[in-house]
Amino acid sequence: MTQTRKKRLLWALCLALLGFCFTTRNELRRKMILSMLYIGIKHKNSKHSRGEDPYTSDLGQHLHFAQSGLIYSATSLLIGPAYAAGGKLGIALLLAVFHLAAVVVFAWGLKAALPEWSLPARLLASFVVNLAQAVYIPRGGYWYQGTVTGTIYHNTTYIMLAPFALLAVLWFYRAWQGIDGRINLRTWLIYTAFLTVATAFKANLIFAFAPALLVLLIADFIRTRAKNIGNEVLMGCSVFPGVGLCILEANVLFTEEGSGLRLIFTTEFDRHALLWGVFNEAALLGLLRSLPFVAAVALLLRWPAFGSFRYKFSLFLFAVAMAEALLLVEGGDRLYHANLWWGPFICFWVLWLESVGIFLKQALAKPKSASTVLCGMALGWHIISGVCYLVRLMQGVSYNVPIMTYHIGF
């Protein structure tokens, strides 16, 4: 079979599966198909353990760390045994579980905006909107490098972070509801536990969450004229276990001289070698291609959006993460690893949830406004671009390929 025919068949299979998921009334069958899709994706990625191309997956390096005893993340405690027990299939199943867990948590997060929707409807909506990637434009930089998105296929620690990070933020919203009265201790403990577990997998959420929470607590302190100090101290204490884990992780990772975090403007660097940021054209284009939908919601649906505490906090959280990623870098050999950009990725996903929820709520209203239609077009653009990107990954194409070289294959 020729390569072109294989591409066509892969496209047809992918679209047929997605279409079947939309139309089937058998929920068990739908879930099985979605699970198979994700397992296939991760099994494809897991084949690239320590291959010659460093742009296939971070899994190979993470597995190498785990097998050599370098434990700096809870991920290391899972992927080593999974690989020992089941090889590549064991890794694929493990990552599929976390990917599907992220889809389920996202669907749960949509309940606040869409309480009348059934769980299967929210699961389907969650799956579809999380296919989204940065929008396609001709000669728009790289398909992946430079973009900011919530759905990541190649990084093991992020995949395991995602469901716990979103759970932490969602339970934070619940705990914060008692800030003016009495905080529910059980809710606070659950929120703190999820935040700590998320940090155990990857520290980037708490890097942005802790300073964002500090600003929120200072604002509340001023608003209440220090009359709410007990609740403010309790909420502030929630980050302490995660911060302790960050210190332990830093002691493992930053052992070389000159390593650690520093301001980017105090460091000499090759701006063309930075894969994310605003210092070269490809990275800037990637960043701009990531924002059409969330920008459309912020501008065109601003009244319902900024009337929501959840939306405002998620936007502020993303802004803090972006500021950290733009202004801070790691020193030493890790300078060009762009690890600070995992913060904008996970915080963008939190903002993506709130933006999708606000859009869907407005889309169900009658009559529909032109603003809602434009937001829907932007979201569709993201999803179609994400399906194209997903097909590329399933074909085994490296994600460092410039967008201008892409051909659908029909």
C-alpha positions as CSV (number, residue, x, y, z in Angstrom):
1,M,0.0,0.0,0.0
2,T,1.4,3.4,-0.9
3,Q,2.1,6.1,1.7
4,T,-0.6,8.4,0.2
5,R,-3.2,5.6,0.5
6,K,-2.2,4.9,4.1
7,K,-2.7,8.6,4.9
8,R,-6.1,8.6,3.3
9,L,-7.2,5.5,5.1
10,L,-6.0,7.0,8.4
11,W,-7.9,10.2,7.8
12,A,-11.0,8.2,6.9
13,L,-10.7,6.0,10.0
14,C,-10.2,9.0,12.3
15,L,-13.1,10.9,10.9
16,A,-15.4,7.8,10.9
17,L,-14.6,7.2,14.6
18,L,-15.3,10.8,15.5
19,G,-18.5,10.8,13.5
20,F,-19.6,7.5,15.1
21,C,-19.0,9.0,18.6
22,F,-21.3,11.9,17.7
23,T,-24.1,9.7,16.4
24,T,-24.1,6.5,18.5
25,R,-26.6,6.2,21.3
26,N,-24.8,3.4,23.0
27,E,-22.7,5.2,25.7
28,L,-20.6,2.1,26.5
29,R,-19.7,1.8,22.8
30,R,-18.9,5.5,22.6
31,K,-16.6,5.4,25.6
32,M,-14.8,2.3,24.3
33,I,-14.1,4.1,21.0
34,L,-12.8,7.2,22.7
35,S,-10.6,5.0,24.9
36,M,-9.3,3.1,21.9
37,L,-8.5,6.4,20.2
38,Y,-6.5,7.7,23.1
39,I,-4.7,4.4,23.8
40,G,-3.7,4.3,20.1
41,I,-2.3,7.8,20.4
42,K,-0.3,7.1,23.4
43,H,0.9,3.7,22.2
44,K,2.1,5.4,19.1
45,N,4.0,7.9,21.2
46,S,5.4,5.3,23.5
47,K,7.3,3.7,20.7
48,H,9.8,6.5,20.6
49,S,11.7,5.7,23.8
50,R,15.1,7.3,23.6
51,G,15.0,7.3,19.8
52,E,17.3,9.4,17.5
53,D,14.7,12.1,17.1
54,P,14.3,14.2,20.3
55,Y,11.0,15.6,19.1
56,T,9.0,12.5,19.3
57,S,8.1,12.2,23.0
58,D,9.6,13.1,26.4
59,L,8.5,9.7,27.6
60,G,11.9,8.1,26.6
61,Q,13.8,10.5,28.8
62,H,11.4,10.3,31.7
63,L,11.5,6.5,31.6
64,H,15.3,6.6,31.5
65,F,15.3,8.8,34.6
66,A,12.9,6.4,36.4
67,Q,15.0,3.4,35.5
68,S,18.2,5.0,36.6
69,G,16.8,6.0,40.0
70,L,16.5,9.8,39.4
71,I,13.1,10.4,41.2
72,Y,12.0,14.0,40.9
73,S,8.3,13.5,40.1
74,A,5.5,11.1,41.0
75,T,5.5,10.1,37.3
76,S,8.8,8.2,37.9
77,L,7.1,6.0,40.4
78,L,4.4,5.0,37.9
79,I,6.0,4.7,34.5
80,G,8.9,2.4,35.6
81,P,6.6,-0.3,37.0
82,A,4.2,0.1,34.1
83,Y,6.9,-0.5,31.5
84,A,8.3,-3.4,33.5
85,A,4.9,-5.0,33.7
86,G,3.6,-4.4,30.2
87,G,6.3,-2.8,28.1
88,K,5.0,-0.3,25.6
89,L,1.4,-1.4,26.0
90,G,1.7,-0.9,29.7
91,I,2.9,2.7,29.2
92,A,0.1,3.3,26.6
93,L,-2.6,2.0,29.0
94,L,-1.2,4.1,31.9
95,L,-1.2,7.3,29.9
96,A,-4.6,6.6,28.3
97,V,-6.0,6.4,31.8
98,F,-4.7,9.8,32.7
99,H,-5.7,11.3,29.4
100,L,-9.3,10.0,29.8
101,A,-9.3,11.1,33.4
102,A,-8.5,14.7,32.2
103,V,-11.5,14.5,29.8
104,V,-13.8,13.3,32.6
105,V,-12.6,16.1,35.0
106,F,-13.1,18.7,32.3
107,A,-16.6,17.4,31.8
108,W,-17.2,17.7,35.5
109,G,-15.9,21.2,35.4
110,L,-18.5,22.1,32.7
111,K,-21.3,21.2,35.0
112,A,-21.3,24.7,36.6
113,A,-22.1,26.3,33.3
114,L,-24.3,23.5,31.9
115,P,-26.1,21.9,34.9
116,E,-29.0,20.8,32.6
117,W,-26.6,18.7,30.4
118,S,-26.3,15.0,31.1
119,L,-22.9,13.5,31.9
120,P,-22.6,11.7,28.5
121,A,-23.3,15.1,26.8
122,R,-20.7,16.9,28.8
123,L,-18.2,14.0,28.3
124,L,-18.7,14.3,24.5
125,A,-18.3,18.1,24.6
126,S,-15.2,17.7,26.7
127,F,-13.6,15.2,24.3
128,V,-14.3,17.4,21.3
129,V,-13.1,20.7,22.7
130,N,-10.0,19.1,24.0
131,L,-9.0,18.0,20.5
132,A,-8.3,21.7,19.9
133,Q,-4.8,23.0,19.2
134,A,-3.4,26.4,18.1
135,V,-5.2,27.4,14.9
136,Y,-3.7,26.7,11.5
137,I,-2.5,29.5,9.4
138,P,-0.2,29.2,6.3
139,R,3.4,29.6,7.3
140,G,2.4,30.1,10.9
141,G,5.6,28.9,12.5
142,Y,5.6,25.3,13.9
143,W,2.6,23.1,14.4
144,Y,3.5,22.7,18.1
145,Q,6.6,24.6,19.2
146,G,5.7,28.1,20.3
147,T,2.0,27.3,20.8
148,V,0.2,27.3,24.1
149,T,-2.5,24.7,24.5
150,G,-4.1,22.6,27.2
151,T,-4.0,19.2,25.4
152,I,-0.5,17.8,25.3
153,Y,0.4,14.4,23.8
154,H,4.1,14.1,24.2
155,N,5.0,15.0,27.8
156,T,4.4,12.3,30.4
157,T,4.6,14.5,33.5
158,Y,2.1,17.0,32.1
159,I,-0.3,14.3,31.1
160,M,-0.3,13.0,34.7
161,L,-0.5,16.6,36.1
162,A,-3.5,17.6,34.1
163,P,-6.4,15.9,35.8
164,F,-5.1,16.6,39.3
165,A,-4.4,20.3,38.5
166,L,-7.9,20.8,37.2
167,L,-9.4,19.0,40.2
168,A,-7.3,21.2,42.5
169,V,-8.6,24.4,40.9
170,L,-12.2,23.2,40.9
171,W,-12.1,22.3,44.6
172,F,-10.4,25.6,45.3
173,Y,-13.5,27.3,43.8
174,R,-15.6,25.4,46.2
175,A,-13.4,26.2,49.2
176,W,-13.3,29.9,48.3
177,Q,-17.1,30.1,48.4
178,G,-16.7,30.1,52.2
179,I,-14.2,32.9,52.4
180,D,-16.7,35.4,53.8
181,G,-18.2,33.0,56.3
182,R,-16.9,29.6,57.3
183,I,-14.6,27.6,55.0
184,N,-15.7,23.9,54.9
185,L,-12.7,22.1,56.3
186,R,-13.4,18.9,54.3
187,T,-13.5,20.9,51.1
188,W,-10.3,22.7,52.0
189,L,-8.6,19.4,52.8
190,I,-9.6,17.9,49.4
191,Y,-8.5,21.0,47.6
192,T,-5.1,21.0,49.4
193,A,-4.6,17.3,48.7
194,F,-5.3,17.7,45.0
195,L,-3.0,20.7,44.8
196,T,-0.2,18.7,46.6
197,V,-0.7,15.7,44.3
198,A,-0.6,17.9,41.2
199,T,2.7,19.4,42.4
200,A,4.1,15.9,43.0
201,F,3.7,15.2,39.3
202,K,4.8,18.6,38.0
203,A,5.4,21.9,39.9
204,N,4.2,24.3,37.2
205,L,0.7,24.8,38.4
206,I,1.7,25.9,41.9
207,F,4.3,28.2,40.5
208,A,1.5,30.3,39.1
209,F,-1.2,29.4,41.6
210,A,0.7,30.4,44.8
211,P,1.4,34.0,43.7
212,A,-2.1,34.3,42.2
213,L,-3.6,33.1,45.5
214,L,-1.4,35.6,47.4
215,V,-2.7,38.5,45.4
216,L,-6.3,37.3,45.9
217,L,-5.7,37.0,49.7
218,I,-4.2,40.5,49.9
219,A,-7.1,41.9,48.0
220,D,-9.5,40.2,50.4
221,F,-7.5,41.4,53.4
222,I,-7.9,45.0,52.2
223,R,-11.5,44.6,51.3
224,T,-12.5,43.2,54.7
225,R,-10.1,45.5,56.6
226,A,-8.4,42.5,58.3
227,K,-11.7,41.1,59.6
228,N,-11.3,37.8,57.7
229,I,-7.7,37.0,58.7
230,G,-8.5,33.5,59.9
231,N,-9.9,32.3,56.6
232,E,-7.2,34.1,54.7
233,V,-4.5,32.3,56.7
234,L,-6.2,29.0,56.2
235,M,-6.4,29.4,52.5
236,G,-2.8,30.6,52.4
237,C,-1.6,27.5,54.2
238,S,-3.0,25.3,51.5
239,V,0.1,25.9,49.3
240,F,2.7,24.9,52.0
241,P,2.8,21.1,51.3
242,G,3.2,21.8,47.5
243,V,5.9,24.4,48.1
244,G,7.7,21.8,50.3
245,L,7.6,19.4,47.3
246,C,9.0,22.1,45.0
247,I,12.0,22.5,47.4
248,L,12.7,18.8,47.3
249,E,12.4,18.7,43.5
250,A,14.8,21.7,43.2
251,N,17.4,19.8,45.3
252,V,17.2,17.0,42.8
253,L,17.2,18.9,39.5
254,F,19.3,22.0,40.3
255,T,22.6,20.4,41.5
256,E,25.0,21.9,38.9
257,E,26.7,25.2,39.3
258,G,24.8,28.0,37.7
259,S,21.5,26.1,37.6
260,G,18.3,27.5,39.1
261,L,15.9,30.2,38.1
262,R,16.9,33.7,36.9
263,L,15.5,36.7,35.1
264,I,15.8,36.2,31.3
265,F,17.2,39.7,30.9
266,T,20.2,38.9,33.1
267,T,21.1,35.9,31.0
268,E,22.8,35.6,27.6
269,F,20.8,33.5,25.2
270,D,20.3,32.8,21.5
271,R,16.9,34.2,20.8
272,H,16.4,31.9,17.8
273,A,17.0,28.9,20.0
274,L,14.1,29.7,22.3
275,L,11.2,27.6,21.2
276,W,8.5,29.6,23.2
277,G,8.1,33.3,23.9
278,V,8.3,36.5,21.9
279,F,11.9,36.6,20.9
280,N,11.7,35.1,17.4
281,E,9.0,35.0,14.6
282,A,8.1,31.3,14.8
283,A,7.5,31.5,18.6
284,L,5.5,34.7,18.4
285,L,3.3,33.3,15.6
286,G,2.7,30.2,17.7
287,L,1.7,32.2,20.7
288,L,-0.7,34.3,18.6
289,R,-2.2,31.2,17.0
290,S,-3.0,29.9,20.4
291,L,-5.4,32.7,21.5
292,P,-8.2,33.3,19.0
293,F,-11.0,31.5,20.9
294,V,-10.1,32.7,24.5
295,A,-9.5,36.2,23.1
296,A,-12.9,36.1,21.3
297,V,-14.6,35.1,24.5
298,A,-12.8,37.8,26.6
299,L,-13.7,40.5,24.1
300,L,-17.1,39.4,22.6
301,L,-18.6,37.7,25.6
302,R,-17.0,39.9,28.2
303,W,-20.2,40.7,30.2
304,P,-21.0,37.1,31.2
305,A,-17.3,36.2,31.3
306,F,-16.2,39.0,33.7
307,G,-19.3,38.4,35.8
308,S,-17.9,35.0,36.8
309,F,-15.3,34.7,39.6
310,R,-14.1,31.4,38.1
311,Y,-13.4,33.1,34.8
312,K,-11.7,36.1,36.3
313,F,-9.5,33.9,38.5
314,S,-8.5,31.6,35.6
315,L,-7.6,34.6,33.4
316,F,-5.5,36.1,36.2
317,L,-3.9,32.7,36.8
318,F,-3.0,32.4,33.1
319,A,-1.6,35.9,33.1
320,V,0.7,35.1,36.1
321,A,1.9,32.0,34.4
322,M,2.6,33.9,31.2
323,A,4.6,36.5,33.1
324,E,6.7,33.9,34.8
325,A,7.4,32.1,31.5
326,L,8.3,35.3,29.7
327,L,10.5,36.7,32.4
328,L,12.2,33.7,34.0
329,V,14.4,31.0,32.6
330,E,16.4,28.1,34.1
331,G,20.2,28.4,34.2
332,G,22.8,26.1,33.0
333,D,22.1,23.2,30.5
334,R,18.4,23.6,31.1
335,L,18.2,27.1,29.6
336,Y,16.6,26.1,26.3
337,H,14.3,23.4,27.8
338,A,11.5,26.0,28.2
339,N,10.2,24.2,31.3
340,L,8.7,27.4,32.7
341,W,6.2,27.2,29.8
342,W,4.4,24.3,31.2
343,G,2.8,26.8,33.6
344,P,1.0,28.7,30.8
345,F,0.0,25.3,29.3
346,I,-1.8,24.0,32.4
347,C,-3.2,27.5,33.3
348,F,-4.4,27.9,29.8
349,W,-6.3,24.7,30.2
350,V,-8.0,26.1,33.3
351,L,-8.9,29.2,31.3
352,W,-10.0,27.0,28.3
353,L,-12.5,25.3,30.6
354,E,-14.1,28.5,31.7
355,S,-14.1,30.0,28.2
356,V,-15.8,26.9,26.8
357,G,-18.3,26.9,29.6
358,I,-19.3,30.5,29.0
359,F,-19.5,30.0,25.2
360,L,-21.6,26.9,25.4
361,K,-24.0,28.6,27.9
362,Q,-24.4,31.6,25.5
363,A,-24.7,29.3,22.5
364,L,-27.7,27.6,24.1
365,A,-29.4,30.9,24.6
366,K,-32.0,32.2,22.1
367,P,-31.7,34.2,20.0
368,K,-28.0,33.6,19.4
369,S,-25.9,36.8,19.0
370,A,-23.3,37.5,16.3
371,S,-20.7,37.5,19.0
372,T,-21.5,33.9,20.0
373,V,-21.4,32.8,16.4
374,L,-17.9,34.4,16.0
375,C,-16.7,32.6,19.1
376,G,-18.1,29.3,17.8
377,M,-16.2,29.8,14.5
378,A,-13.0,30.4,16.4
379,L,-13.5,27.3,18.5
380,G,-14.2,25.3,15.4
381,W,-11.0,26.6,13.8
382,H,-9.1,25.3,16.9
383,I,-10.7,21.9,16.8
384,I,-10.2,21.3,13.1
385,S,-6.6,22.4,13.4
386,G,-6.3,20.0,16.4
387,V,-7.6,17.0,14.4
388,C,-5.1,17.7,11.7
389,Y,-2.3,17.9,14.3
390,L,-3.6,14.6,15.9
391,V,-3.5,12.8,12.5
392,R,0.1,13.9,12.0
393,L,1.1,12.5,15.4
394,M,-0.7,9.2,14.6
395,Q,1.3,9.0,11.4
396,G,4.5,9.4,13.4
397,V,5.4,12.8,12.1
398,S,7.7,14.8,14.5
399,Y,6.1,17.8,16.0
400,N,9.1,20.1,15.2
401,V,8.0,20.3,11.5
402,P,7.1,23.8,10.3
403,I,3.5,24.3,9.5
404,M,4.1,25.4,5.9
405,T,5.3,21.8,5.0
406,Y,2.0,20.2,5.9
407,H,-0.1,18.4,3.3
408,I,-3.4,16.7,4.1
409,G,-2.7,13.9,1.7
410,F,-5.9,13.7,-0.3
